[in-house]
Amino acid sequence: MKTYKWIALFLNLSLFIILFLNSESLMGWISVHDDSSLFIVFFVSTLLASIPGIPFGIVSAVMGAKYGIFLGTFISVLASTISSVIIYTLFRYLLLQQGNKLLNKYRSIAQFDRIIKNHTFGMIFVARILPVMPAFVVNIYSGVFGLLFKSFFWATMIGKIPVMTVYTLIGDNMLSGSRDWIIISAIYILFIIIIYFAYRYFLNRRAVKLE
């Protein structure tokens, strides 16, 4: 997965550079209260969410700054969920062999594989909240191994709500000049830490039972 990490780093840097060079135009677009381009924005957001390595949190923050917390979160959650469904479907029915080859290069997938089939909803939900593995790997894995679509869909959508809400809140707060985003970020980090240790505890309990 070293190649992926370099690609992800390149895409992250590229996006930051593009935003920096076009910051004035972006701020001008954000400040205009016009919903006429909403469909195009949603389409572009879905496209960006489908590209591995793109930091979609930045996109969500822009959505929060442009459309506010509620509509921004709705767009972000729906766009990222639809992109997940598209990738799931592609690797479930069209790119099965390619998906298998890609997953074999990911070391952490074995531990994930041992328990996800018995706890599909819970494990995908945790994977959406925690950076246990890249989101695109979760999408590919779910498609390649034919995980129950209903569990995949709802765990993905519900799991993305807290993450996207935080990013849109940050975007909305930073635009308004409020410093509430610092408190929000701190609370979310604490939430992530709690979920992470609960996840590790579950894995250890599971490992003991399997011995």
Backbone as CSV, one residue per row, in Angstrom:
resi,resn,N_x,N_y,N_z,CA_x,CA_y,CA_z,C_x,C_y,C_z
1,MET,0.808,-1.214,0.000,0.000,0.000,0.000,0.847,1.272,0.000
2,LYS,2.168,1.098,-0.152,3.041,2.273,-0.164,2.695,3.200,-1.319
3,THR,2.378,2.601,-2.480,2.015,3.405,-3.641,0.791,4.256,-3.344
4,TYR,-0.196,3.646,-2.691,-1.413,4.386,-2.341,-1.089,5.575,-1.441
5,LYS,-0.196,5.361,-0.454,0.146,6.434,0.483,0.788,7.614,-0.240
6,TRP,1.641,7.309,-1.222,2.279,8.393,-1.984,1.256,9.128,-2.841
7,ILE,0.334,8.349,-3.439,-0.719,8.960,-4.252,-1.618,9.840,-3.379
8,ALA,-1.976,9.315,-2.199,-2.822,10.072,-1.273,-2.137,11.366,-0.846
9,LEU,-0.827,11.272,-0.569,-0.071,12.462,-0.175,-0.045,13.489,-1.304
10,PHE,0.158,13.001,-2.524,0.183,13.890,-3.697,-1.168,14.583,-3.889
11,LEU,-2.259,13.823,-3.753,-3.596,14.388,-3.933,-3.912,15.399,-2.840
12,ASN,-3.504,15.094,-1.605,-3.725,16.030,-0.500,-2.999,17.347,-0.741
13,LEU,-1.726,17.253,-1.103,-0.936,18.452,-1.359,-1.494,19.234,-2.543
14,SER,-1.905,18.509,-3.579,-2.454,19.165,-4.772,-3.714,19.942,-4.430
15,LEU,-4.589,19.324,-3.614,-5.834,19.994,-3.240,-5.559,21.241,-2.402
16,PHE,-4.628,21.131,-1.466,-4.272,22.289,-0.645,-3.718,23.421,-1.504
17,ILE,-2.861,23.076,-2.466,-2.267,24.095,-3.344,-3.335,24.761,-4.200
18,ILE,-4.257,23.940,-4.749,-5.333,24.483,-5.587,-6.216,25.435,-4.778
19,LEU,-6.559,25.019,-3.554,-7.396,25.867,-2.706,-6.676,27.156,-2.321
20,PHE,-5.380,27.041,-2.048,-4.609,28.228,-1.671,-4.510,29.220,-2.828
21,LEU,-4.236,28.696,-4.030,-4.085,29.570,-5.202,-5.405,30.194,-5.627
22,ASN,-6.508,29.527,-5.277,-7.826,30.031,-5.676,-8.666,30.436,-4.468
23,SER,-8.000,30.797,-3.382,-8.714,31.094,-2.138,-9.674,32.277,-2.287
24,GLU,-9.271,33.303,-3.023,-10.142,34.470,-3.182,-11.405,34.112,-3.964
25,SER,-11.227,33.353,-5.038,-12.389,32.929,-5.832,-13.299,32.028,-5.013
26,LEU,-12.685,31.136,-4.220,-13.464,30.221,-3.395,-14.277,30.989,-2.351
27,MET,-13.645,31.957,-1.694,-14.343,32.752,-0.687,-15.454,33.587,-1.317
28,GLY,-15.219,34.066,-2.544,-16.257,34.804,-3.253,-17.452,33.928,-3.554
29,TRP,-17.190,32.687,-3.966,-18.268,31.731,-4.269,-19.031,31.376,-3.006
30,ILE,-18.310,31.152,-1.906,-18.940,30.788,-0.641,-19.847,31.902,-0.129
31,SER,-19.408,33.141,-0.289,-20.149,34.277,0.259,-21.438,34.591,-0.499
32,VAL,-21.583,34.068,-1.705,-22.791,34.308,-2.500,-23.869,33.307,-2.093
33,HIS,-25.001,33.778,-1.640,-26.101,32.905,-1.218,-26.966,32.555,-2.435
34,ASP,-26.516,31.520,-3.130,-27.208,31.109,-4.353,-27.221,29.587,-4.417
35,ASP,-28.421,28.997,-4.472,-28.559,27.544,-4.508,-28.766,27.006,-5.925
36,SER,-28.598,27.854,-6.930,-28.859,27.422,-8.302,-27.876,26.351,-8.783
37,SER,-26.679,26.329,-8.189,-25.666,25.355,-8.626,-25.599,24.152,-7.687
38,LEU,-26.637,23.958,-6.894,-26.629,22.910,-5.874,-26.429,21.518,-6.470
39,PHE,-27.089,21.233,-7.577,-26.965,19.909,-8.210,-25.533,19.670,-8.693
40,ILE,-24.941,20.696,-9.304,-23.562,20.575,-9.790,-22.605,20.368,-8.625
41,VAL,-22.815,21.127,-7.547,-21.982,20.996,-6.344,-22.097,19.586,-5.778
42,PHE,-23.323,19.061,-5.738,-23.534,17.705,-5.229,-22.832,16.677,-6.122
43,PHE,-22.918,16.853,-7.423,-22.278,15.927,-8.363,-20.757,15.944,-8.187
44,VAL,-20.186,17.141,-8.100,-18.734,17.274,-7.925,-18.304,16.686,-6.582
45,SER,-19.101,16.907,-5.545,-18.792,16.359,-4.219,-18.776,14.836,-4.251
46,THR,-19.747,14.250,-4.943,-19.802,12.791,-5.067,-18.595,12.278,-5.829
47,LEU,-18.209,12.988,-6.879,-17.035,12.604,-7.670,-15.766,12.660,-6.819
48,LEU,-15.593,13.724,-6.061,-14.414,13.866,-5.203,-14.375,12.789,-4.119
49,ALA,-15.554,12.447,-3.589,-15.629,11.412,-2.552,-15.258,10.039,-3.103
50,SER,-15.360,9.873,-4.417,-15.073,8.581,-5.055,-13.603,8.406,-5.399
51,ILE,-12.816,9.468,-5.260,-11.398,9.405,-5.620,-10.579,9.092,-4.377
52,PRO,-9.906,7.923,-4.335,-9.086,7.576,-3.162,-7.998,8.615,-2.922
53,GLY,-7.836,8.987,-1.666,-6.775,9.926,-1.324,-7.218,11.364,-1.210
54,ILE,-8.371,11.694,-1.773,-8.880,13.064,-1.651,-9.376,13.274,-0.218
55,PRO,-8.889,14.293,0.485,-9.353,14.560,1.863,-10.763,15.147,1.849
56,PHE,-11.766,14.288,1.911,-13.143,14.738,1.761,-13.585,15.637,2.912
57,GLY,-12.852,15.596,4.024,-13.181,16.483,5.133,-13.098,17.950,4.730
58,ILE,-12.149,18.271,3.847,-12.020,19.647,3.359,-13.250,20.022,2.531
59,VAL,-13.707,19.081,1.712,-14.905,19.310,0.908,-16.101,19.552,1.826
60,SER,-16.223,18.768,2.875,-17.328,18.939,3.830,-17.259,20.290,4.530
61,ALA,-16.038,20.714,4.876,-15.872,22.019,5.519,-16.326,23.138,4.585
62,VAL,-16.011,23.012,3.309,-16.450,24.003,2.313,-17.970,23.990,2.202
63,MET,-18.574,22.783,2.237,-20.032,22.680,2.198,-20.664,23.369,3.398
64,GLY,-20.027,23.203,4.573,-20.538,23.861,5.774,-20.444,25.365,5.680
65,ALA,-19.329,25.840,5.117,-19.144,27.289,4.962,-20.132,27.871,3.952
66,LYS,-20.407,27.117,2.904,-21.282,27.598,1.829,-22.768,27.484,2.184
67,TYR,-23.169,26.319,2.697,-24.591,26.044,2.863,-25.058,25.969,4.324
68,GLY,-24.132,26.096,5.258,-24.525,25.992,6.658,-24.429,24.560,7.158
69,ILE,-24.682,24.398,8.435,-24.463,23.101,9.073,-25.392,22.010,8.536
70,PHE,-26.690,22.297,8.482,-27.656,21.245,8.158,-27.596,20.814,6.694
71,LEU,-27.692,21.755,5.773,-27.629,21.409,4.358,-26.231,20.933,3.985
72,GLY,-25.204,21.545,4.560,-23.835,21.130,4.288,-23.586,19.695,4.714
73,THR,-24.080,19.345,5.896,-23.929,17.962,6.383,-24.713,16.995,5.511
74,PHE,-25.932,17.386,5.129,-26.759,16.527,4.276,-26.062,16.234,2.951
75,ILE,-25.521,17.265,2.321,-24.822,17.084,1.050,-23.610,16.183,1.225
76,SER,-22.840,16.428,2.277,-21.614,15.665,2.513,-21.898,14.191,2.778
77,VAL,-22.873,13.932,3.653,-23.215,12.550,3.997,-23.773,11.816,2.787
78,LEU,-24.690,12.452,2.072,-25.315,11.802,0.920,-24.305,11.562,-0.197
79,ALA,-23.460,12.556,-0.479,-22.463,12.422,-1.547,-21.469,11.313,-1.231
80,SER,-20.962,11.279,-0.006,-19.968,10.260,0.362,-20.595,8.873,0.443
81,THR,-21.863,8.804,0.852,-22.547,7.507,0.900,-22.794,6.967,-0.501
82,ILE,-23.256,7.820,-1.402,-23.489,7.396,-2.787,-22.188,6.946,-3.438
83,SER,-21.090,7.671,-3.179,-19.804,7.273,-3.750,-19.382,5.900,-3.217
84,SER,-19.655,5.642,-1.936,-19.352,4.337,-1.346,-20.157,3.226,-2.019
85,VAL,-21.435,3.508,-2.284,-22.312,2.537,-2.952,-21.820,2.260,-4.368
86,ILE,-21.379,3.289,-5.070,-20.857,3.121,-6.431,-19.634,2.214,-6.435
87,ILE,-18.694,2.479,-5.510,-17.479,1.666,-5.433,-17.818,0.234,-5.016
88,TYR,-18.715,0.075,-4.055,-19.179,-1.257,-3.638,-19.714,-2.032,-4.843
89,THR,-20.573,-1.387,-5.612,-21.208,-2.039,-6.765,-20.190,-2.400,-7.838
90,LEU,-19.255,-1.491,-8.120,-18.236,-1.751,-9.134,-17.394,-2.981,-8.794
91,PHE,-16.947,-3.056,-7.539,-16.081,-4.167,-7.137,-16.874,-5.427,-6.804
92,ARG,-18.162,-5.296,-6.646,-19.006,-6.480,-6.403,-19.295,-7.209,-7.711
93,TYR,-19.485,-6.439,-8.785,-19.957,-7.056,-10.016,-19.011,-6.918,-11.217
94,LEU,-18.106,-5.942,-11.205,-17.275,-5.710,-12.386,-15.775,-5.866,-12.147
95,LEU,-15.309,-5.534,-10.963,-13.863,-5.505,-10.705,-13.474,-6.432,-9.559
96,LEU,-14.053,-7.613,-9.536,-13.856,-8.548,-8.426,-12.394,-8.984,-8.301
97,GLN,-11.773,-9.386,-9.410,-10.382,-9.857,-9.383,-9.418,-8.736,-9.003
98,GLN,-9.628,-7.566,-9.581,-8.767,-6.416,-9.262,-8.881,-6.059,-7.784
99,GLY,-10.100,-6.158,-7.248,-10.317,-5.861,-5.838,-9.588,-6.834,-4.928
100,ASN,-9.613,-8.116,-5.284,-8.901,-9.134,-4.509,-7.403,-8.869,-4.472
101,LYS,-6.838,-8.523,-5.613,-5.403,-8.232,-5.682,-5.034,-7.037,-4.823
102,LEU,-5.885,-6.023,-4.860,-5.625,-4.814,-4.083,-5.712,-5.091,-2.583
103,LEU,-6.709,-5.857,-2.170,-6.898,-6.151,-0.751,-5.776,-7.011,-0.194
104,ASN,-5.203,-7.870,-1.022,-4.100,-8.729,-0.579,-2.864,-7.926,-0.192
105,LYS,-2.773,-6.696,-0.664,-1.618,-5.846,-0.350,-1.806,-5.074,0.952
106,TYR,-3.014,-5.139,1.491,-3.317,-4.370,2.694,-3.198,-5.271,3.909
107,ARG,-2.230,-5.025,4.764,-1.890,-5.921,5.864,-2.978,-6.046,6.929
108,SER,-3.659,-4.961,7.223,-4.635,-4.970,8.326,-5.947,-5.648,7.963
109,ILE,-6.100,-6.027,6.716,-7.380,-6.568,6.275,-7.683,-7.923,6.906
110,ALA,-6.623,-8.689,7.262,-6.825,-10.020,7.838,-7.540,-9.936,9.178
111,GLN,-7.104,-9.017,10.018,-7.730,-8.835,11.330,-9.159,-8.338,11.167
112,PHE,-9.361,-7.449,10.229,-10.692,-6.926,9.934,-11.598,-8.047,9.444
113,ASP,-11.030,-8.945,8.623,-11.808,-10.010,7.996,-12.315,-11.040,9.003
114,ARG,-11.548,-11.247,10.068,-11.890,-12.297,11.025,-13.210,-12.046,11.745
115,ILE,-13.581,-10.781,11.896,-14.776,-10.495,12.699,-15.889,-9.785,11.939
116,ILE,-15.587,-9.211,10.776,-16.600,-8.373,10.124,-17.808,-9.159,9.639
117,LYS,-17.613,-10.404,9.246,-18.736,-11.156,8.697,-19.801,-11.466,9.754
118,ASN,-19.380,-11.499,11.018,-20.340,-11.739,12.101,-20.845,-10.443,12.725
119,HIS,-20.176,-9.344,12.408,-20.554,-8.046,12.971,-20.475,-6.982,11.873
120,THR,-21.147,-7.250,10.759,-21.017,-6.389,9.584,-21.371,-4.942,9.884
121,PHE,-22.553,-4.728,10.424,-22.999,-3.354,10.666,-22.054,-2.638,11.629
122,GLY,-21.766,-3.271,12.768,-20.936,-2.642,13.790,-19.533,-2.331,13.316
123,MET,-18.899,-3.249,12.583,-17.522,-3.043,12.152,-17.431,-1.970,11.072
124,ILE,-18.383,-1.950,10.151,-18.364,-0.906,9.120,-18.654,0.451,9.757
125,PHE,-19.567,0.469,10.714,-19.868,1.708,11.421,-18.614,2.264,12.104
126,VAL,-17.881,1.393,12.800,-16.647,1.814,13.474,-15.606,2.264,12.456
127,ALA,-15.516,1.537,11.340,-14.535,1.879,10.305,-14.827,3.247,9.690
128,ARG,-16.078,3.649,9.651,-16.433,4.972,9.111,-16.048,6.090,10.078
129,ILE,-16.131,5.796,11.370,-15.820,6.814,12.370,-14.320,6.902,12.635
130,LEU,-13.670,5.731,12.725,-12.246,5.681,13.031,-11.417,5.520,11.753
131,PRO,-10.230,6.105,11.732,-9.331,5.901,10.580,-8.595,4.573,10.684
132,VAL,-9.353,3.478,10.925,-8.748,2.155,11.045,-8.124,1.747,9.721
133,MET,-8.815,2.041,8.658,-8.309,1.801,7.313,-9.007,2.777,6.368
134,PRO,-8.385,3.049,5.215,-8.986,4.005,4.278,-10.404,3.612,3.892
135,ALA,-11.247,4.615,3.709,-12.652,4.361,3.372,-12.790,3.560,2.087
136,PHE,-11.916,3.825,1.100,-12.057,3.114,-0.167,-11.751,1.633,-0.001
137,VAL,-10.878,1.271,0.973,-10.584,-0.144,1.237,-11.814,-0.828,1.818
138,VAL,-12.516,-0.130,2.715,-13.749,-0.672,3.293,-14.784,-0.893,2.195
139,ASN,-14.899,0.053,1.273,-15.862,-0.067,0.167,-15.516,-1.246,-0.731
140,ILE,-14.234,-1.367,-1.085,-13.793,-2.457,-1.964,-13.988,-3.802,-1.280
141,TYR,-13.568,-3.883,-0.027,-13.714,-5.129,0.731,-15.175,-5.570,0.770
142,SER,-16.064,-4.624,1.082,-17.491,-4.944,1.194,-18.058,-5.455,-0.117
143,GLY,-17.589,-4.878,-1.231,-18.061,-5.326,-2.533,-17.477,-6.663,-2.940
144,VAL,-16.167,-6.826,-2.765,-15.490,-8.065,-3.172,-16.035,-9.271,-2.422
145,PHE,-16.273,-9.124,-1.115,-16.741,-10.245,-0.309,-18.258,-10.285,-0.169
146,GLY,-18.934,-9.425,-0.924,-20.384,-9.483,-0.995,-21.079,-9.316,0.342
147,LEU,-20.616,-8.380,1.154,-21.288,-8.136,2.428,-22.716,-7.656,2.177
148,LEU,-23.582,-7.961,3.114,-24.992,-7.607,2.973,-25.122,-6.110,2.685
149,PHE,-25.721,-5.785,1.546,-25.773,-4.388,1.109,-26.512,-3.507,2.106
150,LYS,-27.604,-4.005,2.665,-28.396,-3.200,3.595,-27.560,-2.790,4.804
151,SER,-26.797,-3.726,5.355,-25.945,-3.418,6.502,-24.850,-2.442,6.107
152,PHE,-24.256,-2.672,4.923,-23.199,-1.789,4.428,-23.726,-0.364,4.242
153,PHE,-24.877,-0.243,3.632,-25.443,1.068,3.329,-25.762,1.853,4.597
154,TRP,-26.504,1.237,5.519,-26.935,1.962,6.710,-25.776,2.250,7.661
155,ALA,-24.851,1.310,7.781,-23.680,1.542,8.632,-22.823,2.666,8.061
156,THR,-22.736,2.709,6.736,-21.970,3.764,6.079,-22.629,5.121,6.292
157,MET,-23.911,5.213,6.019,-24.608,6.494,6.139,-24.612,6.998,7.579
158,ILE,-24.972,6.135,8.530,-25.044,6.552,9.932,-23.649,6.864,10.473
159,GLY,-22.669,6.057,10.062,-21.302,6.262,10.538,-20.677,7.544,10.035
160,LYS,-21.132,8.013,8.890,-20.585,9.243,8.317,-21.200,10.507,8.921
161,ILE,-22.370,10.394,9.517,-23.063,11.579,10.049,-22.223,12.348,11.074
162,PRO,-21.684,11.684,12.133,-20.901,12.469,13.107,-19.652,13.080,12.506
163,VAL,-18.980,12.348,11.614,-17.743,12.841,10.993,-18.021,14.069,10.136
164,MET,-19.000,13.952,9.249,-19.319,15.051,8.340,-19.912,16.255,9.083
165,THR,-20.658,15.977,10.147,-21.214,17.075,10.941,-20.104,17.921,11.548
166,VAL,-19.080,17.252,12.050,-17.948,17.980,12.641,-17.253,18.844,11.599
167,TYR,-16.992,18.277,10.421,-16.304,19.039,9.374,-17.130,20.240,8.902
168,THR,-18.432,20.035,8.739,-19.270,21.151,8.289,-19.399,22.214,9.379
169,LEU,-19.440,21.780,10.631,-19.456,22.729,11.747,-18.187,23.580,11.761
170,ILE,-17.064,22.929,11.515,-15.785,23.647,11.472,-15.791,24.672,10.344
171,GLY,-16.262,24.243,9.165,-16.322,25.154,8.026,-17.243,26.330,8.282
172,ASP,-18.406,26.056,8.853,-19.381,27.114,9.142,-18.852,28.078,10.200
173,ASN,-18.216,27.539,11.236,-17.689,28.372,12.326,-16.505,29.223,11.875
174,MET,-15.619,28.632,11.081,-14.448,29.376,10.628,-14.851,30.534,9.727
175,LEU,-15.889,30.325,8.917,-16.356,31.399,8.031,-16.951,32.554,8.839
176,SER,-17.672,32.210,9.893,-18.319,33.246,10.700,-17.360,33.914,11.682
177,GLY,-16.143,33.358,11.793,-15.167,33.940,12.708,-15.278,33.411,14.120
178,SER,-16.204,32.495,14.340,-16.379,31.914,15.668,-15.248,30.933,15.964
179,ARG,-14.912,30.827,17.240,-13.883,29.875,17.650,-14.483,28.606,18.264
180,ASP,-15.780,28.438,18.089,-16.438,27.241,18.606,-15.875,25.983,17.967
181,TRP,-15.317,26.116,16.752,-14.798,24.950,16.052,-13.646,24.306,16.826
182,ILE,-12.936,25.087,17.633,-11.848,24.528,18.436,-12.411,23.578,19.491
183,ILE,-13.490,24.014,20.151,-14.144,23.169,21.159,-14.750,21.940,20.502
184,ILE,-15.392,22.155,19.346,-16.017,21.044,18.613,-14.965,20.009,18.227
185,SER,-13.827,20.479,17.723,-12.741,19.576,17.319,-12.213,18.793,18.504
186,ALA,-12.062,19.466,19.655,-11.555,18.809,20.862,-12.515,17.714,21.327
187,ILE,-13.826,18.029,21.303,-14.836,17.050,21.710,-14.825,15.854,20.759
188,TYR,-14.688,16.134,19.465,-14.690,15.045,18.485,-13.456,14.160,18.647
189,ILE,-12.309,14.772,18.900,-11.088,13.992,19.115,-11.241,13.089,20.331
190,LEU,-11.841,13.623,21.396,-12.104,12.818,22.594,-13.045,11.668,22.265
191,PHE,-14.064,11.946,21.469,-15.008,10.919,21.031,-14.294,9.818,20.250
192,ILE,-13.383,10.217,19.355,-12.623,9.265,18.552,-11.752,8.386,19.443
193,ILE,-11.127,8.993,20.442,-10.260,8.241,21.355,-11.060,7.189,22.116
194,ILE,-12.250,7.580,22.586,-13.103,6.641,23.314,-13.522,5.480,22.422
195,ILE,-13.963,5.798,21.209,-14.378,4.761,20.263,-13.207,3.843,19.922
196,TYR,-12.014,4.445,19.785,-10.828,3.655,19.432,-10.509,2.624,20.520
197,PHE,-10.508,3.053,21.784,-10.186,2.129,22.865,-11.279,1.077,23.041
198,ALA,-12.516,1.471,22.786,-13.607,0.497,22.829,-13.427,-0.535,21.720
199,TYR,-12.983,-0.078,20.555,-12.725,-0.963,19.412,-11.593,-1.923,19.734
200,ARG,-10.487,-1.408,20.320,-9.349,-2.254,20.675,-9.753,-3.281,21.734
201,TYR,-10.581,-2.853,22.688,-11.067,-3.759,23.733,-11.891,-4.886,23.124
202,PHE,-12.734,-4.539,22.180,-13.556,-5.548,21.505,-12.684,-6.538,20.751
203,LEU,-11.661,-6.035,20.047,-10.763,-6.915,19.299,-10.014,-7.862,20.230
204,ASN,-9.551,-7.344,21.360,-8.817,-8.192,22.309,-9.707,-9.260,22.905
205,ARG,-10.950,-8.880,23.258,-11.915,-9.853,23.764,-12.199,-10.943,22.743
206,ARG,-12.318,-10.482,21.485,-12.597,-11.417,20.404,-11.439,-12.381,20.198
207,ALA,-10.218,-11.853,20.277,-9.025,-12.675,20.086,-8.910,-13.732,21.175
208,VAL,-9.243,-13.374,22.420,-9.189,-14.324,23.539,-10.189,-15.442,23.332
209,LYS,-11.375,-15.126,22.861,-12.410,-16.135,22.634,-12.016,-17.107,21.528
210,LEU,-11.265,-16.621,20.531,-10.871,-17.456,19.403,-9.710,-18.391,19.746
211,GLU,-8.994,-18.092,20.822,-7.838,-18.920,21.205,-8.301,-20.244,21.836
